[in-house]
């Protein structure tokens, strides 16, 4: 399952497709102080990326995927709050 939504944390895993965009955007819209774990995400549909740009959730774990980590994560503001190992700083 590419999208696991909990009270204030979402975990994106594997390939996040257009099928998950609406659910992710709706969750981001209603979740205060939303956090997103991208550690196991290796493809993010542009719609999901746009939803994250719009709602600015805190990225708690950097993606292991090199492209997402170097090209996408900095655009999400995740490069400042996530260390190289993909976990929150102490």
Protein Blocks (a to p, Z undefined) as FASTA:
>chain_A
ZZdcdfklccdehjadfklmmmmmmmmmmmghiacdfklpcbdcfklmmmmmmnopacfb
dcfblklmmmmmmmnopmmmpcfkopacZZ
